[in-house]
């Protein structure tokens, strides 16, 4: 129960940081996604000191605030999951977030690690009791995107592909 409350608190803190970042700007209809994710990753770095979070922006697309918020929530959830589950208890490791824009109509966000990989039989499409996985599924659907869970050999790799 305590772990569930701590997880919920972490999600609330993330939502608060996301909104704080967005409302500090004069213009709140569009967001530089590269800058926004850089700020989010900076905040996430301070939550898991034994891990190394690397952020790389290969593009700087501008998106509506209605798209930026769910992308931020999804990245937060995937990075937090990697911090919790990718590396054996007590061990640290690297987690990477990469933003790219394969063409003018699409944006890709990748979160990967070099940890122990996905559990056998892991399938994003299966119903799950995990609040985090339900949130990831709901946010992906809200964005009208596609999320793939892949093996990184070693580790796991999640790739979100959305239209602009």
C-alpha positions in Angstrom: 0.0 0.0 0.0 2.8 2.4 0.9 4.5 1.7 -2.5 1.3 2.5 -4.3 0.9 5.8 -2.4 4.5 6.7 -3.2 4.0 5.9 -6.9 0.8 8.0 -7.0 2.7 10.9 -5.2 5.5 10.7 -7.8 2.9 10.9 -10.6 1.2 13.9 -9.0 4.6 15.6 -8.6 5.3 15.0 -12.3 2.0 16.5 -13.3 2.7 19.5 -11.1 6.2 20.0 -12.7 4.8 19.7 -16.2 2.1 22.3 -15.5 4.5 24.6 -13.7 6.9 24.5 -16.7 4.1 25.2 -19.1 2.5 28.0 -17.2 5.8 29.9 -16.7 5.7 30.8 -20.4 3.8 33.7 -21.9 2.5 31.6 -24.7 0.7 28.5 -23.6 -0.8 27.2 -26.8 2.3 25.6 -28.3 5.5 24.1 -26.7 9.0 23.4 -28.0 8.9 19.6 -27.3 12.7 19.3 -27.2 13.0 22.0 -24.5 10.0 20.6 -22.6 11.4 17.1 -22.5 14.8 18.4 -21.5 13.3 20.2 -18.5 11.3 17.0 -17.6 14.4 14.8 -17.8 16.3 17.3 -15.7 13.7 16.9 -13.0 13.7 13.1 -13.3 17.5 13.0 -12.9 17.1 14.3 -9.4 14.7 11.5 -8.4 17.1 8.6 -9.1 20.6 9.4 -8.2 22.1 6.0 -8.8 20.9 6.0 -12.4 22.2 8.1 -15.3 19.5 9.7 -17.5 20.6 10.7 -20.9 18.4 13.0 -23.0 19.0 13.5 -26.7 16.9 15.7 -29.0 17.5 15.1 -32.7 14.7 17.5 -33.6 12.8 20.4 -32.0 9.2 20.1 -33.0 6.6 22.5 -31.8 3.5 20.8 -30.6 0.2 22.0 -29.0 0.0 22.0 -25.3 -2.7 19.3 -25.6 0.0 17.0 -27.1 2.9 18.0 -24.9 1.3 17.2 -21.6 0.5 13.5 -22.5 3.9 13.0 -24.1 5.5 14.3 -20.9 3.4 12.0 -18.7 4.2 9.0 -20.9 8.0 9.8 -20.8 7.8 10.2 -17.0 6.1 6.9 -16.6 8.5 5.0 -18.9 11.6 6.5 -17.3 10.3 5.9 -13.8 9.5 2.3 -14.7 13.1 1.9 -16.1 14.5 3.3 -12.8 12.4 0.8 -10.8 12.5 -2.4 -12.9 15.4 -2.4 -15.4 18.3 -2.9 -13.0 18.5 -5.3 -10.1 17.8 -3.8 -6.7 20.5 -1.4 -5.6 22.2 -1.3 -9.0 22.3 1.8 -11.1 22.3 2.0 -14.8 21.6 4.2 -17.8 18.2 5.2 -19.2 18.0 7.1 -22.5 15.3 9.4 -23.9 15.6 10.3 -27.5 13.3 12.7 -29.4 13.3 12.5 -33.2 11.1 13.6 -36.1 11.3 11.1 -38.9 9.3 13.4 -41.1 7.3 16.6 -40.9 4.1 14.7 -39.9 5.5 12.4 -37.2 7.3 12.6 -33.9 9.1 9.7 -32.2 10.1 9.4 -28.5 12.2 6.5 -27.4 12.9 5.4 -23.8 15.5 2.7 -23.5 17.7 1.0 -20.9 20.5 -1.6 -20.8 18.9 -3.5 -17.9 17.5 -6.9 -17.5 14.9 -6.5 -20.3 11.2 -7.1 -20.4 9.7 -10.1 -18.6 8.9 -13.2 -20.7 5.6 -12.9 -22.4 5.4 -9.1 -21.9 2.8 -7.7 -24.2 1.5 -4.1 -24.2 -1.8 -5.3 -25.6 -2.7 -7.6 -22.7 -4.9 -6.2 -20.0 -2.9 -5.5 -16.9 -3.6 -4.6 -13.3 -0.6 -2.2 -13.2 -1.7 1.5 -12.9 1.4 2.6 -14.8 0.7 0.3 -17.8 -2.9 1.3 -17.9 -1.9 5.0 -17.9 0.7 4.4 -20.6 -2.0 2.7 -22.8 -4.5 5.4 -22.1 -2.0 8.2 -23.0 -0.9 6.4 -26.1 -4.6 6.2 -27.3 -5.2 9.8 -26.3 -2.3 10.8 -28.6 -3.6 8.6 -31.4 -0.1 7.1 -31.4 1.5 3.7 -31.5 3.8 2.4 -28.7 6.1 -0.5 -29.3 7.9 -2.5 -26.5 11.0 -4.0 -27.9 14.1 -5.8 -26.7 17.2 -3.7 -26.6 19.5 -6.7 -26.2 20.3 -6.1 -23.3 17.5 -4.1 -21.9 14.2 -2.7 -23.0 13.2 -0.1 -25.6 9.8 1.7 -25.8 9.2 3.7 -29.0 6.2 6.1 -29.2 5.3 7.2 -32.7 2.7 10.0 -32.9 1.4 12.4 -35.6 1.9 16.1 -35.1 
